[in-house]
Amino acid sequence: MKHTEVQTPVNIGIDVGKANLDVAIHPTGQSHSFPNNDAYIRHLVQVLKKYDIERIVVEATGRYEHALVSACHQAGLPIIVVNPTSVRRYAQAIGVLAKTDRIDAQVIARYAATIKPEFRPIPDKTSQKIKDLLARRAQLLEMSTMEKNRLQIMPKSLHRSIKTLLRVLQNQIDTITRQIEQEVAKVDHWRTKTEILTSVPGVGKVLAYTLLSELPELGSLNRKEIAALVGVAPINRDSGKLNGKRRIRGGRHRVRTVMFMAMLSSIQCNPVFKRFYERLKAQGKIPKVALIACMRKMIVVLNTMMKNGEPWRENMA
């Protein structure tokens, strides 16, 4: 990869695959491809450091981008991980229907230059490890639920096999849970923040860990921003004289899923959220809508608690 002597600001899009990293530079139009391994990632980082970079944008691919993101972050390069859906919609908007790795990299670079996505905190190693452990715990819980469902419908001759697997899965869940707690205990600010969050009746450690790993912005945004980021803020659908039904959209899906389960507990054990839930139902809200409203109220309260470094008090809500 060559670069010009005159330094002009560039935006770089990188299409991340299992085997290769396809790099596009906007506005120069340069395109290059590198193997996706540690040695070539180090080489790519050194080359990128020679440019005046506004943004490096990659799509969230599951895990294949982690090594590149970590290397760029450690080198002080401005890298951003974005939702692939946003890039695909941008490609459709500008009329790019063809899809190859090289074209994708060029679209990502144009997306970076035009949309200018905001920078998000890159998880540190501890946060990433806890995030991975939480993801694995969720996978094990999902498998356990599937086996429990099979226990209800399969013949009794197979129950022994199912129950054996359920015990194995529960042992794995317990092991992963202990590992998460050990990792949290190693970091003072994680431990302190966990204590603040779990002071709210109905907020358990799993929700606290999920918020800290998946929502690092908690405590730094205002109430509307944090609700929108989680995806519990109702979105208007109005046009002319039509007032459409408000619905939630987007946001951090994993955070919202864990919060939903936590709220089912909160409306039983937390008098503040229980009263709020019952009042909404008395006003004619269906249970799911009332639960989402309670979730929005909870994330706003948790955001305030984190901002002020204060534990739960009933008059906060």
GIHU-V543055 format. One record per pair of residues at least 4 apart in sequence whose ideal C-beta (glycine too) atoms are under 7 Angstrom apart, sorted by the first residue. I is the first residue (numbers start at 1). J is the second residue. D is the distance in Angstrom with one decimal. If there is no record, write none. Layout:
i:I j:J d:D
i:I j:J d:D
//
This chain:
i:1 j:30 d:7.0
i:1 j:32 d:5.0
i:1 j:47 d:5.2
i:3 j:50 d:5.6
i:3 j:51 d:5.9
i:7 j:52 d:4.4
i:8 j:52 d:6.6
i:9 j:52 d:5.1
i:9 j:54 d:4.9
i:10 j:25 d:5.2
i:10 j:26 d:6.4
i:10 j:28 d:6.5
i:10 j:51 d:5.5
i:10 j:52 d:6.7
i:10 j:53 d:6.0
i:10 j:54 d:6.8
i:11 j:26 d:4.7
i:11 j:54 d:5.2
i:11 j:55 d:5.1
i:11 j:109 d:5.5
i:11 j:112 d:3.9
i:11 j:113 d:4.0
i:12 j:23 d:6.5
i:12 j:25 d:5.5
i:12 j:48 d:6.8
i:12 j:53 d:6.1
i:12 j:56 d:4.6
i:12 j:109 d:6.0
i:13 j:24 d:4.7
i:13 j:57 d:5.4
i:13 j:105 d:4.9
i:13 j:106 d:6.6
i:13 j:107 d:6.9
i:13 j:108 d:2.9
i:13 j:109 d:3.2
i:13 j:111 d:6.8
i:13 j:112 d:5.8
i:14 j:21 d:5.6
i:14 j:22 d:6.9
i:14 j:23 d:5.3
i:14 j:56 d:6.6
i:14 j:58 d:4.8
i:14 j:68 d:6.9
i:14 j:105 d:6.2
i:14 j:108 d:6.9
i:15 j:22 d:4.3
i:15 j:101 d:5.0
i:15 j:104 d:4.1
i:15 j:105 d:4.1
i:15 j:108 d:6.3
i:16 j:21 d:5.9
i:16 j:36 d:6.8
i:16 j:58 d:5.4
i:16 j:59 d:6.7
i:16 j:61 d:5.1
i:16 j:64 d:5.1
i:16 j:65 d:4.4
i:16 j:68 d:6.4
i:17 j:36 d:6.5
i:17 j:64 d:6.6
i:17 j:101 d:6.2
i:18 j:36 d:6.7
i:18 j:64 d:5.6
i:19 j:35 d:6.8
i:19 j:36 d:6.0
i:20 j:33 d:5.4
i:20 j:34 d:6.8
i:20 j:35 d:6.1
i:20 j:36 d:5.7
i:20 j:101 d:6.7
i:21 j:33 d:7.0
i:21 j:34 d:4.7
i:21 j:36 d:5.0
i:21 j:44 d:6.7
i:21 j:68 d:6.5
i:22 j:33 d:5.1
i:22 j:101 d:4.3
i:22 j:102 d:5.5
i:22 j:104 d:7.0
i:22 j:105 d:4.2
i:23 j:31 d:6.8
i:23 j:32 d:4.7
i:23 j:34 d:6.9
i:23 j:105 d:6.0
i:24 j:31 d:5.0
i:24 j:105 d:3.8
i:24 j:106 d:4.3
i:24 j:108 d:6.9
i:24 j:109 d:4.2
i:25 j:30 d:4.4
i:25 j:109 d:6.4
i:26 j:109 d:3.9
i:26 j:110 d:5.6
i:26 j:112 d:6.9
i:26 j:113 d:4.8
i:31 j:102 d:5.5
i:31 j:105 d:6.5
i:31 j:106 d:6.7
i:34 j:40 d:4.5
i:34 j:44 d:5.3
i:35 j:40 d:4.7
i:36 j:64 d:6.6
i:37 j:41 d:6.8
i:38 j:42 d:6.5
i:38 j:67 d:6.5
i:39 j:43 d:6.7
i:40 j:44 d:6.1
i:41 j:45 d:6.4
i:41 j:67 d:5.7
i:41 j:68 d:5.5
i:41 j:71 d:5.0
i:42 j:46 d:6.7
i:42 j:71 d:6.7
i:43 j:47 d:6.6
i:44 j:48 d:6.2
i:45 j:49 d:6.5
i:45 j:71 d:5.1
i:45 j:72 d:6.1
i:45 j:75 d:4.9
i:45 j:77 d:6.8
i:48 j:53 d:6.5
i:48 j:56 d:6.9
i:48 j:77 d:5.9
i:49 j:75 d:6.3
i:49 j:77 d:6.8
i:53 j:77 d:6.4
i:53 j:78 d:6.0
i:55 j:78 d:5.5
i:55 j:80 d:5.9
i:55 j:112 d:4.6
i:56 j:72 d:6.1
i:56 j:77 d:5.9
i:56 j:78 d:6.2
i:56 j:79 d:4.4
i:57 j:80 d:5.2
i:57 j:82 d:5.8
i:57 j:108 d:5.3
i:57 j:111 d:6.5
i:57 j:112 d:4.0
i:57 j:117 d:6.5
i:58 j:65 d:4.9
i:58 j:68 d:6.6
i:58 j:69 d:6.7
i:58 j:79 d:6.8
i:58 j:81 d:5.8
i:59 j:82 d:6.0
i:59 j:84 d:4.3
i:59 j:87 d:5.9
i:59 j:108 d:6.8
i:60 j:65 d:6.7
i:60 j:81 d:5.2
i:60 j:83 d:6.4
i:60 j:84 d:6.4
i:61 j:65 d:5.1
i:65 j:69 d:5.4
i:65 j:81 d:6.5
i:66 j:70 d:6.1
i:67 j:71 d:6.3
i:68 j:72 d:6.2
i:69 j:73 d:6.1
i:69 j:79 d:5.7
i:69 j:81 d:6.1
i:69 j:122 d:6.4
i:70 j:74 d:6.3
i:71 j:75 d:6.4
i:72 j:77 d:4.1
i:72 j:79 d:4.1
i:73 j:79 d:6.1
i:73 j:122 d:4.4
i:78 j:119 d:6.8
i:80 j:117 d:5.3
i:80 j:119 d:5.8
i:80 j:120 d:6.7
i:82 j:86 d:5.7
i:82 j:87 d:6.3
i:82 j:117 d:5.3
i:84 j:88 d:6.1
i:85 j:89 d:6.3
i:86 j:90 d:6.5
i:87 j:91 d:6.4
i:87 j:107 d:6.3
i:87 j:108 d:5.7
i:87 j:111 d:5.3
i:88 j:92 d:6.6
i:89 j:93 d:6.3
i:90 j:94 d:6.5
i:90 j:107 d:6.9
i:90 j:111 d:4.8
i:90 j:115 d:6.5
i:91 j:96 d:4.3
i:91 j:107 d:4.7
i:96 j:103 d:6.7
i:96 j:107 d:5.6
i:98 j:103 d:5.5
i:99 j:103 d:6.3
i:99 j:104 d:6.4
i:100 j:104 d:6.7
i:101 j:105 d:6.6
i:102 j:106 d:6.6
i:103 j:107 d:6.3
i:104 j:108 d:6.3
i:105 j:109 d:6.5
i:106 j:110 d:6.5
i:107 j:111 d:6.1
i:108 j:112 d:6.4
i:109 j:113 d:6.6
i:110 j:114 d:5.9
i:111 j:115 d:5.3
i:112 j:117 d:6.9
i:121 j:216 d:4.5
i:123 j:127 d:3.8
i:123 j:128 d:4.5
i:123 j:131 d:6.2
i:123 j:213 d:6.7
i:124 j:128 d:6.9
i:125 j:129 d:6.2
i:126 j:130 d:6.4
i:126 j:183 d:6.2
i:126 j:186 d:6.9
i:126 j:187 d:5.4
i:127 j:131 d:6.1
i:127 j:213 d:5.2
i:128 j:132 d:6.4
i:129 j:133 d:6.4
i:129 j:183 d:5.8
i:130 j:134 d:6.3
i:130 j:180 d:5.9
i:130 j:183 d:5.2
i:130 j:184 d:6.7
i:130 j:209 d:6.0
i:130 j:213 d:5.1
i:131 j:135 d:6.5
i:131 j:213 d:4.1
i:131 j:214 d:6.8
i:132 j:136 d:6.5
i:133 j:137 d:6.3
i:133 j:176 d:5.6
i:133 j:179 d:5.6
i:133 j:180 d:4.8
i:133 j:183 d:7.0
i:134 j:138 d:6.5
i:134 j:180 d:6.6
i:134 j:209 d:5.9
i:134 j:210 d:6.0
i:134 j:213 d:6.3
i:135 j:139 d:6.6
i:136 j:140 d:6.5
i:136 j:176 d:5.7
i:137 j:141 d:6.4
i:137 j:173 d:6.2
i:137 j:176 d:4.6
i:137 j:177 d:6.5
i:138 j:142 d:6.4
i:139 j:143 d:6.6
i:140 j:144 d:6.3
i:140 j:169 d:5.6
i:140 j:172 d:5.3
i:140 j:173 d:4.9
i:140 j:176 d:6.7
i:141 j:145 d:6.4
i:141 j:173 d:6.5
i:142 j:146 d:6.6
i:143 j:147 d:6.5
i:143 j:169 d:5.8
i:144 j:148 d:6.4
i:144 j:166 d:6.3
i:144 j:169 d:4.5
i:144 j:170 d:6.8
i:144 j:173 d:7.0
i:145 j:149 d:6.5
i:146 j:150 d:6.6
i:147 j:151 d:6.6
i:147 j:162 d:5.4
i:147 j:165 d:5.6
i:147 j:166 d:5.2
i:147 j:169 d:6.9
i:148 j:166 d:6.9
i:150 j:154 d:5.1
i:150 j:162 d:5.7
i:151 j:159 d:6.3
i:151 j:162 d:5.0
i:154 j:158 d:4.6
i:154 j:162 d:6.6
i:158 j:162 d:6.1
i:159 j:163 d:5.9
i:160 j:164 d:6.4
i:161 j:165 d:6.7
i:162 j:166 d:6.3
i:163 j:167 d:6.6
i:164 j:168 d:6.7
i:165 j:169 d:6.2
i:166 j:170 d:6.3
i:167 j:171 d:6.5
i:168 j:172 d:6.5
i:169 j:173 d:6.3
i:170 j:174 d:6.4
i:171 j:175 d:6.4
i:172 j:176 d:6.3
i:173 j:177 d:6.2
i:174 j:178 d:6.6
i:175 j:179 d:6.5
i:176 j:180 d:6.5
i:177 j:181 d:6.6
i:178 j:182 d:6.3
i:179 j:183 d:6.5
i:180 j:184 d:6.4
i:180 j:209 d:6.0
i:181 j:185 d:6.3
i:184 j:190 d:4.8
i:184 j:191 d:6.0
i:184 j:194 d:6.0
i:184 j:209 d:6.6
i:185 j:191 d:6.1
i:187 j:191 d:6.6
i:188 j:192 d:6.2
i:189 j:193 d:6.1
i:190 j:194 d:6.1
i:190 j:212 d:6.2
i:191 j:195 d:6.6
i:192 j:196 d:6.7
i:193 j:197 d:6.3
i:193 j:212 d:5.8
i:193 j:306 d:6.7
i:194 j:198 d:5.9
i:194 j:205 d:6.7
i:194 j:208 d:4.7
i:195 j:199 d:6.6
i:196 j:305 d:5.6
i:196 j:306 d:6.5
i:196 j:309 d:6.9
i:196 j:311 d:5.6
i:197 j:203 d:5.5
i:197 j:208 d:4.0
i:197 j:211 d:6.4
i:197 j:302 d:6.2
i:198 j:203 d:5.5
i:198 j:204 d:6.6
i:198 j:205 d:6.1
i:198 j:208 d:5.2
i:199 j:311 d:3.9
i:199 j:312 d:4.2
i:200 j:302 d:6.9
i:200 j:312 d:4.4
i:201 j:266 d:6.8
i:201 j:269 d:5.1
i:201 j:270 d:4.1
i:202 j:262 d:5.9
i:202 j:265 d:4.9
i:202 j:266 d:2.9
i:202 j:269 d:5.5
i:202 j:270 d:4.4
i:202 j:273 d:6.7
i:203 j:207 d:5.2
i:203 j:208 d:6.2
i:203 j:262 d:6.1
i:204 j:262 d:6.5
i:205 j:209 d:6.0
i:206 j:210 d:6.2
i:206 j:258 d:6.4
i:207 j:211 d:6.3
i:207 j:258 d:5.3
i:207 j:259 d:6.5
i:207 j:262 d:4.5
i:208 j:212 d:6.4
i:209 j:213 d:6.1
i:210 j:214 d:5.5
i:210 j:254 d:6.6
i:210 j:255 d:6.0
i:210 j:258 d:4.6
i:211 j:215 d:4.9
i:211 j:218 d:5.7
i:211 j:255 d:6.5
i:211 j:302 d:6.9
i:214 j:252 d:5.6
i:214 j:254 d:5.5
i:214 j:255 d:5.0
i:215 j:230 d:6.9
i:215 j:252 d:6.1
i:215 j:255 d:5.4
i:217 j:221 d:5.4
i:217 j:229 d:6.2
i:218 j:226 d:6.7
i:218 j:302 d:6.6
i:218 j:303 d:5.7
i:218 j:306 d:5.1
i:219 j:303 d:6.0
i:219 j:306 d:3.1
i:219 j:307 d:4.5
i:221 j:225 d:3.8
i:221 j:226 d:4.5
i:221 j:229 d:6.7
i:221 j:303 d:6.6
i:223 j:227 d:6.3
i:223 j:300 d:4.5
i:223 j:303 d:6.6
i:224 j:228 d:6.3
i:224 j:233 d:6.7
i:225 j:229 d:6.2
i:226 j:230 d:6.5
i:226 j:299 d:5.7
i:226 j:300 d:6.6
i:226 j:303 d:4.5
i:227 j:232 d:5.3
i:227 j:233 d:4.1
i:227 j:296 d:5.1
i:227 j:299 d:6.0
i:227 j:300 d:6.3
i:228 j:233 d:4.4
i:229 j:251 d:6.3
i:229 j:252 d:6.6
i:230 j:251 d:5.0
i:230 j:252 d:5.6
i:230 j:255 d:5.4
i:230 j:256 d:5.8
i:230 j:299 d:5.3
i:231 j:248 d:5.6
i:231 j:249 d:6.8
i:231 j:250 d:5.2
i:231 j:251 d:1.7
i:231 j:252 d:6.3
i:231 j:256 d:5.2
i:232 j:248 d:5.7
i:232 j:251 d:6.9
i:232 j:256 d:6.6
i:232 j:292 d:5.8
i:232 j:295 d:4.9
i:232 j:296 d:4.3
i:232 j:299 d:6.3
i:233 j:248 d:6.8
i:233 j:296 d:6.6
i:234 j:246 d:3.5
i:234 j:247 d:6.6
i:234 j:248 d:6.1
i:235 j:246 d:6.4
i:235 j:247 d:6.1
i:235 j:248 d:6.8
i:235 j:249 d:5.1
i:236 j:246 d:6.3
i:237 j:244 d:3.0
i:237 j:245 d:6.5
i:237 j:246 d:7.0
i:238 j:242 d:6.3
i:238 j:243 d:5.3
i:238 j:244 d:5.6
i:248 j:292 d:6.2
i:251 j:256 d:5.8
i:252 j:256 d:6.3
i:253 j:257 d:6.2
i:254 j:258 d:6.6
i:255 j:259 d:6.1
i:256 j:260 d:6.3
i:258 j:262 d:6.3
i:259 j:263 d:6.2
i:259 j:295 d:5.0
i:259 j:298 d:6.9
i:259 j:299 d:6.9
i:260 j:291 d:6.7
i:260 j:295 d:6.6
i:262 j:266 d:6.1
i:263 j:267 d:6.3
i:263 j:291 d:5.4
i:263 j:294 d:5.3
i:263 j:295 d:5.3
i:263 j:298 d:6.7
i:265 j:269 d:6.1
i:266 j:270 d:4.4
i:266 j:273 d:4.6
i:266 j:298 d:6.9
i:267 j:273 d:5.3
i:267 j:274 d:5.1
i:267 j:277 d:4.5
i:267 j:294 d:6.5
i:268 j:274 d:6.9
i:270 j:274 d:6.2
i:271 j:275 d:6.2
i:272 j:276 d:6.5
i:272 j:314 d:5.5
i:272 j:317 d:4.5
i:273 j:277 d:6.0
i:273 j:294 d:5.2
i:273 j:298 d:6.7
i:274 j:278 d:6.3
i:275 j:279 d:6.2
i:276 j:280 d:6.5
i:276 j:294 d:5.9
i:276 j:297 d:6.3
i:277 j:281 d:6.5
i:277 j:290 d:5.3
i:277 j:294 d:5.4
i:278 j:282 d:6.3
i:279 j:283 d:6.6
i:280 j:285 d:4.3
i:280 j:290 d:3.9
i:280 j:293 d:5.7
i:281 j:285 d:5.8
i:281 j:287 d:6.7
i:281 j:290 d:5.3
i:285 j:289 d:4.6
i:285 j:290 d:4.5
i:287 j:291 d:6.2
i:288 j:292 d:6.5
i:289 j:293 d:6.5
i:290 j:294 d:6.5
i:291 j:295 d:6.4
i:292 j:296 d:6.5
i:293 j:297 d:6.5
i:294 j:298 d:6.2
i:295 j:299 d:6.4
i:296 j:300 d:6.5
i:297 j:301 d:6.4
i:297 j:317 d:6.2
i:298 j:302 d:6.1
i:299 j:303 d:6.1
i:300 j:304 d:6.6
i:301 j:305 d:6.4
i:301 j:316 d:5.3
i:301 j:317 d:5.1
i:302 j:306 d:6.3
i:303 j:307 d:6.3
i:304 j:308 d:6.2
i:304 j:316 d:6.5
i:305 j:310 d:5.5
i:305 j:311 d:7.0
i:305 j:312 d:6.7
i:305 j:316 d:6.9
i:312 j:316 d:6.7
//
